[in-house]
Amino acid sequence: MRPRQRHGSPTVARFLPPSLLLLSAVLFSACGEDAPPGSDPAKPASFTATQVTTAQSLAAMPGFADQSGGGIFATAGGEAVRLRLDGTKAALAAHPRNKAQLGAVRATFRLGPHSALVETDRGLFLADQGWLIEPLWQEVLGTGIVATAQTADGAAWIAHPTGLFQIQGGVLASLKLSGLPLTGITTMTAAPAEDGLAGLWFAREGKLNVVVASAPGVYQVRGTDAPLAGGETVQALAGLGAGTGAPGEVWVLTSTRLLRRNTDGWSTVELPSQPQQMLGAGRYLWARAGDRLFTYDADAKVWGSAEGLPSGPVTLLAADESGCAWIRVGDKALAISQTPAPRVTGMHQGMLVVEDGLVVQAQLPPGNAPKSVHFQLEGQEVQAAGPSYSFGGLEADGETLRAFSFANLTPGGHTLGVVSRFEDGTEARRQLPFVYQPLTTTPSYARDIRPIHEARCAKCHTTSPGRPLNTYELWKSNAQSINAAVRDLRMPADGPLDQQGIALIQRWVSSGARP
């Protein structure tokens, strides 16, 4: 039986300066009257972890792991460091036009597939292509971030001591109930609500709640039917994204157990020992219990227990959609996974593809080279030649990567697979669900792109702090880099464009960047 719900009165929306939008919200509370959830005994199979070490000494602070490899972390000395797939250090520096000094790094948070928010004791900085850039809204929000998440509609959410904030369309918005901010949030994640709608789960004042959009700009903050016992508290939340034919799900680490909710309802997952940490990304979950690390593959529906790690206290730093986790063991930092899974550039998990052709490339982690690398789509398999493993292969010059045409795909959901096959018969796989939705019109700069520039880009890309992009000629000459930045949700710096804006820019570039 589902719990009874009490419906509160909606608050009245109003605007707050300077750009702080108050979102209307409705509160629903829920009573925990459901029967106890079923038990789901986990039987982790031991595996020798694939390991990539880094010479950087990382602090035991939250970090950001990029699904294409590497990530952004805090060093033991309090600096922000950007790491590559092989663990080496990449360029990362404060933008020369920042007003604030960087200061000592406190934590790094995920804002999108390739976008991270770095918090220091001097302020907040967005990491983009080797730069740390001050967001325009940092003075409004300030430091002290508790958690971040990105929901299925592309909105980024920030839990802060002063409330719950959303970044969408470049606007920082505060979600309030009866005129009061949602303070006291301790953990947060994006996962489907109990009715299947895109949701934002959070724990606050000992209760578990979920936010869903009931209309544009109007949100419901609901209670949930989570079967929490008296005195049981929520320690951490993790959301797993949708897979091929499988919806996403939410995981709840409490003071006494591990709970999971999918389309079958709630269940208690019984690991060999109670976890103290939990992270989710894509279709993978990582949990730390003492110095043991467990991982769950939601597609294969199997648990694993990592073996062969260095000795010492273990801390989970970050996880990405490929099934990789960055960890700190004693004074060492390394990336671990069950297999040497290929990484993919040119696409990310859950991406909306509107271009007929994309250059999609597989990058292999360091270690033994595979015997062959294959791309899989719609029952077809294409073998790629190295050292640049491109889905479309190479042009006649033998060097230029060729785009792969998606024109024959039906609109809707698909999954791209990349498989590395080794001499000993083993395989390492990467699966990328995506949505193909081609545009039927040819955009122009004057009609479609210039309004986006004026609304979202002009404040940074007319004279400063970014490169000038205030004319058609400048947009055309920078078309490929602009396309990549908005497609990967790295730009605009104050938050990603909506899906329509991203699609328009991608289509404009792919159709010849017409004036």
VENLIN-V676059 format. One record per residue. N is the residue number from 0. RES is the residue in three letters. PHI is phi as a letter, one per 40 degrees, with the letter a starting at -180 (999 if undefined). D_FIRST is the distance of its C-alpha to the first C-alpha in Angstrom with 2 decimals. Layout:
n	res	phi	d_first
N	RES	PHI	D_FIRST
N	RES	PHI	D_FIRST
This chain:
n	res	phi	d_first
0	MET	999	0.00
1	ARG	c	3.76
2	PRO	c	6.44
3	ARG	c	9.02
4	GLN	b	12.20
5	ARG	b	15.79
6	HIS	c	18.36
7	GLY	c	21.77
8	SER	c	25.07
9	PRO	c	26.55
10	THR	c	29.70
11	VAL	c	32.95
12	ALA	c	34.29
13	ARG	a	37.87
14	PHE	b	40.22
15	LEU	b	41.64
16	PRO	c	44.86
17	PRO	c	45.96
18	SER	a	43.31
19	LEU	c	40.15
20	LEU	c	37.67
21	LEU	c	34.99
22	LEU	c	31.82
23	SER	c	29.65
24	ALA	a	26.12
25	VAL	b	23.08
26	LEU	c	20.89
27	PHE	b	17.14
28	SER	b	15.71
29	ALA	b	12.28
30	CYS	c	11.20
31	GLY	c	10.46
32	GLU	b	7.93
33	ASP	c	6.10
34	ALA	c	7.99
35	PRO	d	11.36
36	PRO	c	12.11
37	GLY	c	14.44
38	SER	c	18.14
39	ASP	b	20.44
40	PRO	c	24.01
41	ALA	c	26.44
42	LYS	b	29.90
43	PRO	c	32.18
44	ALA	c	35.44
45	SER	c	38.45
46	PHE	a	40.36
47	THR	c	43.53
48	ALA	c	42.66
49	THR	c	44.70
50	GLN	b	46.22
51	VAL	b	48.01
52	THR	c	49.71
53	THR	b	51.02
54	ALA	c	54.03
55	GLN	c	52.27
56	SER	c	51.14
57	LEU	c	47.64
58	ALA	c	46.08
59	ALA	c	42.73
60	MET	b	41.16
61	PRO	d	38.51
62	GLY	b	40.15
63	PHE	b	39.64
64	ALA	b	39.80
65	ASP	c	40.91
66	GLN	c	39.58
67	SER	c	43.16
68	GLY	h	44.35
69	GLY	g	45.34
70	GLY	i	43.93
71	ILE	b	44.81
72	PHE	b	44.82
73	ALA	c	46.46
74	THR	c	49.46
75	ALA	c	50.30
76	GLY	c	52.94
77	GLY	g	50.51
78	GLU	b	51.40
79	ALA	c	49.22
80	VAL	b	49.92
81	ARG	b	49.06
82	LEU	b	48.95
83	ARG	c	49.51
84	LEU	d	47.93
85	ASP	c	50.65
86	GLY	g	50.18
87	THR	c	53.34
88	LYS	c	53.58
89	ALA	b	53.55
90	ALA	c	54.89
91	LEU	a	52.95
92	ALA	a	54.75
93	ALA	c	54.41
94	HIS	c	55.22
95	PRO	c	58.75
96	ARG	b	57.72
97	ASN	c	55.01
98	LYS	c	55.90
99	ALA	c	54.18
100	GLN	c	55.07
101	LEU	c	52.42
102	GLY	g	52.35
103	ALA	c	50.52
104	VAL	c	47.27
105	ARG	c	44.14
106	ALA	a	41.54
107	THR	b	40.87
108	PHE	b	37.70
109	ARG	c	36.56
110	LEU	b	36.63
111	GLY	a	36.75
112	PRO	d	37.72
113	HIS	b	41.25
114	SER	b	41.10
115	ALA	b	41.05
116	LEU	b	41.34
117	VAL	b	43.65
118	GLU	b	43.57
119	THR	b	46.79
120	ASP	c	48.11
121	ARG	b	49.99
122	GLY	i	47.23
123	LEU	b	45.05
124	PHE	a	46.42
125	LEU	c	45.13
126	ALA	c	46.36
127	ASP	a	47.84
128	GLN	f	50.40
129	GLY	g	52.11
130	TRP	b	52.00
131	LEU	b	50.10
132	ILE	b	49.91
133	GLU	c	49.04
134	PRO	c	46.29
135	LEU	c	47.31
136	TRP	c	44.35
137	GLN	c	44.88
138	GLU	c	46.64
139	VAL	c	43.73
140	LEU	c	41.15
141	GLY	g	43.20
142	THR	c	42.49
143	GLY	h	39.71
144	ILE	d	37.04
145	VAL	c	33.91
146	ALA	a	32.27
147	THR	b	32.40
148	ALA	a	30.30
149	GLN	b	30.80
150	THR	c	28.07
151	ALA	c	28.21
152	ASP	c	30.13
153	GLY	g	32.96
154	ALA	c	32.57
155	ALA	c	33.42
156	TRP	b	31.62
157	ILE	b	33.25
158	ALA	c	31.75
159	HIS	b	34.68
160	PRO	d	35.36
161	THR	c	36.08
162	GLY	i	32.85
163	LEU	b	30.96
164	PHE	b	33.33
165	GLN	b	33.26
166	ILE	b	36.28
167	GLN	a	36.41
168	GLY	g	39.49
169	GLY	g	41.57
170	VAL	b	40.08
171	LEU	c	38.59
172	ALA	b	35.80
173	SER	b	34.05
174	LEU	c	30.42
175	LYS	b	30.16
176	LEU	b	27.77
177	SER	f	29.54
178	GLY	g	32.76
179	LEU	b	32.04
180	PRO	c	31.96
181	LEU	c	29.04
182	THR	c	30.95
183	GLY	g	29.91
184	ILE	c	28.12
185	THR	b	28.62
186	THR	a	27.33
187	MET	a	26.22
188	THR	a	25.64
189	ALA	c	25.03
190	ALA	a	22.12
191	PRO	d	19.73
192	ALA	c	16.94
193	GLU	c	13.33
194	ASP	c	14.22
195	GLY	g	17.42
196	LEU	c	19.84
197	ALA	d	22.58
198	GLY	b	21.60
199	LEU	b	23.33
200	TRP	c	21.47
201	PHE	a	23.09
202	ALA	b	22.95
203	ARG	a	24.44
204	GLU	f	24.92
205	GLY	g	22.60
206	LYS	b	19.62
207	LEU	b	18.42
208	ASN	b	18.65
209	VAL	a	19.18
210	VAL	b	21.80
211	VAL	b	21.77
212	ALA	c	24.56
213	SER	c	23.80
214	ALA	a	27.53
215	PRO	d	30.75
216	GLY	g	31.29
217	VAL	b	28.14
218	TYR	b	25.23
219	GLN	b	21.81
220	VAL	b	20.97
221	ARG	b	17.24
222	GLY	c	15.28
223	THR	b	12.92
224	ASP	c	9.76
225	ALA	d	12.44
226	PRO	c	11.99
227	LEU	c	15.42
228	ALA	c	16.83
229	GLY	c	19.29
230	GLY	g	22.53
231	GLU	c	21.28
232	THR	b	22.81
233	VAL	c	22.75
234	GLN	c	26.16
235	ALA	a	26.09
236	LEU	b	24.20
237	ALA	a	25.25
238	GLY	b	24.41
239	LEU	b	25.46
240	GLY	c	26.69
241	ALA	c	26.16
242	GLY	b	28.23
243	THR	c	29.60
244	GLY	g	26.75
245	ALA	b	24.24
246	PRO	c	22.31
247	GLY	c	22.55
248	GLU	a	20.24
249	VAL	b	19.99
250	TRP	b	21.02
251	VAL	b	20.78
252	LEU	c	23.46
253	THR	b	22.75
254	SER	c	25.18
255	THR	b	24.02
256	ARG	a	22.53
257	LEU	b	21.91
258	LEU	b	18.48
259	ARG	b	18.01
260	ARG	b	15.59
261	ASN	b	16.50
262	THR	c	15.20
263	ASP	c	13.65
264	GLY	h	11.47
265	TRP	c	12.60
266	SER	a	15.24
267	THR	c	17.98
268	VAL	c	21.39
269	GLU	b	24.06
270	LEU	c	27.50
271	PRO	d	30.67
272	SER	a	30.72
273	GLN	c	28.71
274	PRO	c	29.55
275	GLN	b	31.18
276	GLN	b	31.29
277	MET	a	29.33
278	LEU	b	30.33
279	GLY	b	29.01
280	ALA	a	31.02
281	GLY	g	30.73
282	ARG	b	29.00
283	TYR	b	30.10
284	LEU	b	28.82
285	TRP	b	31.27
286	ALA	b	30.62
287	ARG	b	33.35
288	ALA	b	33.27
289	GLY	g	36.62
290	ASP	b	39.21
291	ARG	b	37.11
292	LEU	b	35.60
293	PHE	b	32.77
294	THR	b	31.86
295	TYR	b	29.12
296	ASP	c	29.90
297	ALA	c	26.74
298	ASP	c	28.76
299	ALA	c	30.26
300	LYS	f	27.18
301	VAL	b	29.60
302	TRP	b	30.31
303	GLY	b	33.85
304	SER	b	35.76
305	ALA	c	38.81
306	GLU	b	42.11
307	GLY	g	45.66
308	LEU	c	45.05
309	PRO	c	47.70
310	SER	c	47.39
311	GLY	h	46.24
312	PRO	c	43.26
313	VAL	b	40.85
314	THR	b	39.24
315	LEU	c	37.11
316	LEU	b	38.69
317	ALA	a	37.13
318	ALA	a	35.61
319	ASP	b	36.10
320	GLU	c	34.70
321	SER	c	37.24
322	GLY	g	35.68
323	CYS	c	38.34
324	ALA	b	37.97
325	TRP	c	40.73
326	ILE	b	41.14
327	ARG	b	43.63
328	VAL	b	44.91
329	GLY	g	47.42
330	ASP	b	49.79
331	LYS	b	49.13
332	ALA	b	46.94
333	LEU	a	45.85
334	ALA	b	43.48
335	ILE	b	41.79
336	SER	a	39.92
337	GLN	c	39.33
338	THR	b	41.88
339	PRO	c	44.52
340	ALA	c	42.32
341	PRO	c	44.26
342	ARG	b	43.62
343	VAL	b	43.86
344	THR	b	45.68
345	GLY	g	45.64
346	MET	a	41.89
347	HIS	b	38.80
348	GLN	c	35.23
349	GLY	g	33.34
350	MET	c	36.66
351	LEU	c	37.34
352	VAL	c	40.56
353	VAL	b	42.71
354	GLU	c	46.11
355	ASP	c	47.58
356	GLY	b	49.00
357	LEU	b	48.06
358	VAL	c	49.87
359	VAL	b	47.24
360	GLN	b	48.57
361	ALA	c	47.45
362	GLN	b	48.55
363	LEU	b	48.77
364	PRO	c	48.34
365	PRO	c	51.42
366	GLY	h	52.25
367	ASN	c	53.27
368	ALA	c	53.69
369	PRO	c	51.77
370	LYS	c	53.73
371	SER	a	52.08
372	VAL	b	49.47
373	HIS	b	47.59
374	PHE	b	45.44
375	GLN	b	42.90
376	LEU	a	41.56
377	GLU	f	40.43
378	GLY	g	41.66
379	GLN	b	45.03
380	GLU	b	46.52
381	VAL	b	49.30
382	GLN	c	51.32
383	ALA	b	52.47
384	ALA	c	55.74
385	GLY	c	56.09
386	PRO	c	56.73
387	SER	b	54.83
388	TYR	c	52.01
389	SER	b	51.45
390	PHE	c	49.20
391	GLY	c	51.93
392	GLY	g	54.79
393	LEU	b	58.05
394	GLU	c	60.46
395	ALA	c	63.96
396	ASP	c	65.26
397	GLY	g	63.16
398	GLU	b	61.80
399	THR	c	59.75
400	LEU	c	56.06
401	ARG	c	55.20
402	ALA	c	52.06
403	PHE	c	49.76
404	SER	c	49.12
405	PHE	c	45.53
406	ALA	d	46.87
407	ASN	c	45.92
408	LEU	c	42.23
409	THR	c	39.85
410	PRO	d	37.99
411	GLY	h	34.52
412	GLY	c	33.10
413	HIS	a	35.33
414	THR	b	35.89
415	LEU	c	39.27
416	GLY	b	39.96
417	VAL	b	42.84
418	VAL	b	43.95
419	SER	c	46.68
420	ARG	b	48.23
421	PHE	b	50.40
422	GLU	d	53.37
423	ASP	c	51.54
424	GLY	g	49.01
425	THR	c	46.12
426	GLU	b	44.28
427	ALA	b	42.65
428	ARG	b	40.31
429	ARG	b	38.97
430	GLN	b	36.45
431	LEU	b	36.25
432	PRO	c	33.73
433	PHE	a	35.26
434	VAL	b	35.21
435	TYR	b	38.44
436	GLN	a	38.99
437	PRO	c	42.75
438	LEU	c	44.28
439	THR	b	46.41
440	THR	b	48.90
441	THR	b	51.53
442	PRO	c	51.12
443	SER	b	54.18
444	TYR	c	54.91
445	ALA	c	56.05
446	ARG	c	53.18
447	ASP	b	50.18
448	ILE	c	51.05
449	ARG	d	53.18
450	PRO	c	50.47
451	ILE	c	48.16
452	HIS	d	51.05
453	GLU	c	51.78
454	ALA	c	48.20
455	ARG	b	47.10
456	CYS	b	50.12
457	ALA	c	53.21
458	LYS	c	52.58
459	CYS	b	52.98
460	HIS	b	54.96
461	THR	b	57.83
462	THR	b	60.01
463	SER	a	57.78
464	PRO	c	55.96
465	GLY	c	55.30
466	ARG	c	57.83
467	PRO	c	59.00
468	LEU	a	57.18
469	ASN	c	58.30
470	THR	b	60.14
471	TYR	d	59.48
472	GLU	c	61.95
473	LEU	c	60.14
474	TRP	c	56.77
475	LYS	c	58.34
476	SER	c	60.16
477	ASN	b	56.98
478	ALA	d	54.65
479	GLN	c	53.51
480	SER	c	52.73
481	ILE	c	50.91
482	ASN	d	48.90
483	ALA	c	47.87
484	ALA	c	46.98
485	VAL	c	44.68
486	ARG	c	43.16
487	ASP	c	42.30
488	LEU	g	40.92
489	ARG	c	43.70
490	MET	b	45.25
491	PRO	c	45.47
492	ALA	c	45.70
493	ASP	c	43.51
494	GLY	h	40.54
495	PRO	c	40.07
496	LEU	c	40.71
497	ASP	c	38.00
498	GLN	c	37.64
499	GLN	c	40.02
500	GLY	c	42.70
501	ILE	c	42.46
502	ALA	c	42.72
503	LEU	c	45.74
504	ILE	c	47.64
505	GLN	c	46.98
506	ARG	c	48.12
507	TRP	d	51.11
508	VAL	c	52.30
509	SER	c	51.80
510	SER	c	53.62
511	GLY	h	56.69
512	ALA	f	56.02
513	ARG	c	57.71
514	PRO	c	59.15
